[in-house]
């Protein structure tokens, strides 16, 4: 770990002067991201510490997932009028059919095909947000070791907030996702939005799906009550973990790719 932030600040300043002298205009956020990616500036933990934390989270995860017949899924019904599979609350998503035509250029060709597809109900996507905070002047990112039933090995490194609007509305009758308020009303909590864009999703299985990707920064020194399933990571550490097999989920990759 670096003992002081001075070297990070000096590196950012030197890089910015180099770009200015070359006549290149680059946003500060991107300059910082480039510098962050050159080495491990973490003030919190080493890369070895991060890897040990993640492997421990995977090893201790209590979630168990079993394949069951679709007609035995509690709370899910087949709509008698449309044939769609949907949740009895009317929230979350539906599974319905689509018919594809004029598919020149695809494997099936112009004849097209039929397939089932997932469609989110009633809302325009969900929120995918990473929280950033400077620790001793160095940016750090709050990453969750999050369990999802379809994940390879159950747990993957995920954004601070990963939620559909049904989750945010608590349609599942559980608790509201942790840290949601920092992304829903950042200004009310003294936070600054550094990045906010609609990100596309896999159109082969998700119908017209997009999610709002966000990077939100809280002021240095702001207390953030994060349980042990969260870790403040440097950008370099996140990118190093991309070299591991299926550790970092697509939503983290999608957000940091824009920095």
N, C-alpha and C positions, 0 to 999 in steps of 0.2 A: 504494500500500500504506500501511496505517496504521503509524506509527512505534512506537506503544505500545499495550498492551492496556488501559490505564487507561480510555480512552473507551468500550471495549466493556463493561467491568465496570460503569462508571458507568451506561451505558444500560440494562443488565440490571437493576441496582438500582433505577433510576428507574421502569422499567416495572413491576417487581414491586410497588413502593410504590403506584403508581397503581392496580393491580389490587386490592391489599389494601384501599385506601381505598374502592374501589367495591364491596367485599364479594365479590370474585370469587376463587375458589380455582383456581389454574392451576399445573400442575406446572412445576418449574424447567426441565426439558428443553424444554417447549413455549415457555416464556418466552424461553429462549435462542434457539430456532429462529426465533421471531418477530423478535427483534432482529437475528439474523444475516441475515435476509432483507431488511432495510431498506437495506443498503449493502454494499459490498465491504470486509470486515474482514480480508482475507487478509494474512498476514505473509510469504507465500511468492512469490506471482506476481500480476500484473495479469490482468484478463480477457483482454486482448490476448495475453498470454503463454500463457494456457490455450488460446485458440483456435488460436494458432500451433502449439502442441504437438500438439493433436488433429489438425489438418490435416496436420501432418508425419507423424503415426502412420498416417493413412489413405494418404498418398501413398507411404510406404515399406513398407506391408504386403506381405509376400511371398506370402501365401496366395492360391491360385488355385482357383476352384471351377468344375467343369464338370458339366453335366447328363449323366447316363448312364442306360441302361435299368436298372430296379430289379433285374432278374435278373442284372446284372453287378456288383452291389455286393458287394465282397469281405467275407467274414465274415458275410453275412446270408443266411438260408435261408428257404424256405417249408416250414413244418411240414406233413408229409404227412397227419397226422391231423386237424389243426384248420384248415389253410389259412392260419394266421397267419404273418406275416412276423416273424422274430425273429433276434437275434444268436446265433451259434453258441456263445457262452459262456453263454447263458442270462441275461445281464445287460442293462442299459440299458433298452430298451423293446420293445414288440411293436406290430404293426399288426393289428388284428382288426376284425370287423364288429359293428355294433349295429343293432338294429331299434327304431325309435321309434314308439310308439302313443299314442293319446289326446292328440294334440298340438294340442288346441284352443287357438287364440290365436296359433299360428305360421303362417307363410306357406303351408305345405302343408295345414294344417287337420287335421281329425280322422283323415284317412287315414294320417298318419304317413309315415315314410320309412326307408330303410336307408342306412347310410354306413360307411366305414372310420373308425377312430379310433385315436389313439396312447395306449398305456397304459404307464406306468413299471412296471418289473419289481421286485416283491418288497420295495420300500421305500416309506415314506411320504414322498414328495417329496424335495426336496433342500435345500441350504443356500444362501441368498442373504444375504451379510453385508457391511456397510460398516464399515470401521475408522475410528474417530474418535480424534484426538489434539489436545490443545491445544498451540499453538505461540505462545509469548509470551502465554499466557493465553487465546488465541482458538481456538475449535474449528475444526478442519480435517478433511476427509473424504478418504480414500484411494480414488481412482477409477481404474479401469483402462480403457485404450483396448483393448478386447478384440475379437478376431476370432472370428466365428462363421460357419459356412458359409451360413446362411440370412439373415444380416443384410443390410439395404440398405446398399450400399457397404462391406460386409464388417466394418468396425470401428464399434463404438458405445461410448459411455461406459457402463461396467458397474460393478456392485459390486466391492469388493475381492475377495470370494470368490463365485463363481457355479458351483456344482457339484452334480451328483446324488450320491446315496450310492454308486452304482456307480463314479463318478469318485473319490470319497473312499476307496473300497476298492481302487482301482487295477485295476479289472477290465479296463481297456484296456491294462494292463501298461506304462503310461507313468509319469511322475512324479506324486506326490501334488500336488494343487492348492496353489499358494503361499498361505501365511497360514492354511491350514485349521486348524492347531492353536489359533489364537487364538479360533476360533469353536466348535471341538469341545470344548476344555478351557480356557476363558478364565481361570478362577480359577488354574489351574496356571501361567499366564504373567503373573499380576498384572493381568489385564484385568477390566473391569467391564461386565456386560451392561446396556445402557440400554434396549433394546427387543428383544423376542423374541415373535413371533406367527406363526401359520400364515396365509399369504396365498393366496387363491384364484387359479386360473389359468383360461385360456380353455376353457370347457366345450364349445365347439363343435368342437374338434379334439383336446382332451386329456381322457382318461377319468379322472374322480375325482382330478384332479391338484391338489396344493397344495404350496407350498414354505415352508420356515421362513425368514422375514425377520428379520434381526438387525442391531442397531447395537451395536457393542462398542467401548469406549474403553480405550486404554492410557494410562498416566500420562504427563504431560508430561515430555519428556526421554528417553523410552524410544526406543532406536535401532530403527528399522524399515528393513530392507534391501529397498528397493523398486527394481526396474529402471526403465528409462526409459519403459516402457509404462504406468507409474503416475504419478499426479499428485495432490498434496495440494491440494484445492480448498475454497474457502469455500462455505457454503450459498448465498450470493447468486450466486456464479459458476455453481453447478449449475443454479439456477433460471433464470439468464440463458441458459444453453445449451439450456434447454427451448424457447426461441424459435427455435432453429436447426432446420432440417429433418432429422429422424431422427438426431440426435446422441446423445440420451440414451435408454438402453434402458428397457423397461417395469419392470424389477426395481428400478432406482434410483428411478424415479418412485413405485413402490409403497411403498418403504421411507420415503422422505422425506415422503410424503403423510401418514404417521402421526405425524410430529414436530410 
